[in-house]
């Protein structure tokens, strides 16, 4: 019985330690409208690369966007946005920026 408990504890510890290895990489596009000069992407890229769990950062200066591939078990989009904001370049996820505008029409009059 003692060996069984020890085996279960060992397997549990291994699962916890390797859980992030099983996490699928996630991709997000950040809009960074404040990138106005050719030096800006360097700062944005360095800020994102410091975030634990970030695998790849692709800055597209012309589009004012950043594609980030990250481990969602170690970080999230809010942390990525905070990293760019703290570096002086506020950003938002591409989905947040897309706003559907519905025009309201008053009641029909006859």
PATI-457442 format. One line per field, with one value per residue (C-alpha): x, y, z; chain; residue number from 0. Coordinates in nm, 3 decimals, always signed. Example, Ala and Ser with C-alpha at 12.3 -4.5 7.8 and 13.67 -1.06 7.14 Angstrom:
REM residues 2
east: +1.230 | +1.367
north: -0.450 | -0.106
up: +0.780 | +0.714
chain: A | A
n: 0 | 1
END
This chain:
REM residues 110
east: +0.000 | +0.286 | +0.441 | +0.109 | +0.079 | +0.437 | +0.372 | +0.057 | +0.244 | +0.527 | +0.292 | +0.095 | +0.413 | +0.523 | +0.186 | +0.202 | +0.556 | +0.484 | +0.137 | +0.275 | +0.444 | +0.099 | -0.049 | -0.107 | +0.058 | -0.187 | -0.158 | -0.285 | -0.255 | -0.210 | -0.286 | -0.024 | -0.124 | +0.153 | +0.431 | +0.517 | +0.890 | +1.116 | +1.268 | +0.931 | +0.904 | +1.234 | +1.101 | +0.769 | +0.940 | +1.182 | +0.898 | +0.698 | +0.998 | +1.049 | +0.706 | +0.742 | +0.571 | +0.618 | +0.763 | +0.769 | +0.709 | +0.661 | +0.627 | +0.464 | +0.551 | +0.360 | +0.037 | +0.108 | +0.047 | +0.232 | +0.175 | +0.257 | +0.275 | +0.264 | +0.195 | -0.146 | -0.059 | +0.212 | +0.065 | -0.242 | -0.340 | -0.397 | -0.034 | +0.085 | -0.117 | +0.019 | +0.377 | +0.341 | +0.157 | +0.429 | +0.686 | +0.499 | +0.297 | -0.063 | -0.213 | -0.529 | -0.615 | -0.740 | -1.080 | -1.126 | -1.069 | -1.333 | -1.655 | -1.984 | -2.181 | -2.555 | -2.738 | -3.048 | -3.349 | -3.636 | -3.988 | -4.142 | -4.382 | -4.663
north: +0.000 | +0.233 | +0.170 | +0.245 | +0.579 | +0.663 | +0.574 | +0.787 | +1.080 | +1.043 | +1.026 | +1.326 | +1.530 | +1.436 | +1.539 | +1.877 | +1.940 | +1.839 | +1.993 | +2.296 | +2.068 | +1.942 | +2.289 | +2.388 | +2.709 | +2.994 | +3.278 | +3.633 | +3.947 | +4.271 | +4.608 | +4.862 | +5.199 | +5.385 | +5.232 | +5.542 | +5.509 | +5.229 | +5.193 | +5.124 | +4.759 | +4.677 | +4.798 | +4.618 | +4.293 | +4.302 | +4.369 | +4.072 | +3.839 | +3.897 | +3.750 | +3.389 | +3.151 | +3.359 | +3.146 | +3.388 | +3.756 | +3.888 | +4.267 | +4.408 | +4.778 | +4.874 | +4.720 | +4.837 | +4.479 | +4.211 | +3.839 | +3.654 | +3.277 | +3.177 | +2.898 | +2.972 | +2.763 | +3.019 | +3.351 | +3.511 | +3.797 | +4.035 | +3.988 | +4.048 | +4.369 | +4.479 | +4.415 | +4.640 | +4.905 | +4.907 | +4.954 | +5.266 | +5.112 | +5.038 | +4.755 | +4.556 | +4.223 | +4.235 | +4.097 | +4.372 | +4.641 | +4.514 | +4.679 | +4.616 | +4.934 | +4.907 | +5.214 | +5.275 | +5.392 | +5.559 | +5.425 | +5.425 | +5.702 | +5.665
up: +0.000 | +0.083 | -0.261 | -0.429 | -0.248 | -0.341 | -0.705 | -0.716 | -0.562 | -0.813 | -1.111 | -0.981 | -0.944 | -1.295 | -1.437 | -1.265 | -1.387 | -1.746 | -1.782 | -1.962 | -2.214 | -2.311 | -2.349 | -2.708 | -2.820 | -2.861 | -3.111 | -3.067 | -3.276 | -3.084 | -3.237 | -3.126 | -3.275 | -3.089 | -3.300 | -3.499 | -3.567 | -3.679 | -3.329 | -3.164 | -3.277 | -3.105 | -2.770 | -2.814 | -2.914 | -2.619 | -2.375 | -2.502 | -2.513 | -2.138 | -2.060 | -1.940 | -2.181 | -2.497 | -2.779 | -3.070 | -3.141 | -3.495 | -3.513 | -3.827 | -3.813 | -4.128 | -3.994 | -3.637 | -3.521 | -3.329 | -3.368 | -3.045 | -2.999 | -2.634 | -2.387 | -2.239 | -1.934 | -1.846 | -1.963 | -2.118 | -2.346 | -2.054 | -1.947 | -2.304 | -2.329 | -1.991 | -2.110 | -2.415 | -2.212 | -1.945 | -2.223 | -2.334 | -2.617 | -2.518 | -2.719 | -2.749 | -2.898 | -3.252 | -3.147 | -2.885 | -3.144 | -3.382 | -3.274 | -3.442 | -3.478 | -3.498 | -3.616 | -3.414 | -3.605 | -3.434 | -3.455 | -3.798 | -3.864 | -4.110
chain: A | A | A | A | A | A | A | A | A | A | A | A | A | A | A | A | A | A | A | A | A | A | A | A | A | A | A | A | A | A | A | A | A | A | A | A | A | A | A | A | A | A | A | A | A | A | A | A | A | A | A | A | A | A | A | A | A | A | A | A | A | A | A | A | A | A | A | A | A | A | A | A | A | A | A | A | A | A | A | A | A | A | A | A | A | A | A | A | A | A | A | A | A | A | A | A | A | A | A | A | A | A | A | A | A | A | A | A | A | A
n: 0 | 1 | 2 | 3 | 4 | 5 | 6 | 7 | 8 | 9 | 10 | 11 | 12 | 13 | 14 | 15 | 16 | 17 | 18 | 19 | 20 | 21 | 22 | 23 | 24 | 25 | 26 | 27 | 28 | 29 | 30 | 31 | 32 | 33 | 34 | 35 | 36 | 37 | 38 | 39 | 40 | 41 | 42 | 43 | 44 | 45 | 46 | 47 | 48 | 49 | 50 | 51 | 52 | 53 | 54 | 55 | 56 | 57 | 58 | 59 | 60 | 61 | 62 | 63 | 64 | 65 | 66 | 67 | 68 | 69 | 70 | 71 | 72 | 73 | 74 | 75 | 76 | 77 | 78 | 79 | 80 | 81 | 82 | 83 | 84 | 85 | 86 | 87 | 88 | 89 | 90 | 91 | 92 | 93 | 94 | 95 | 96 | 97 | 98 | 99 | 100 | 101 | 102 | 103 | 104 | 105 | 106 | 107 | 108 | 109
END
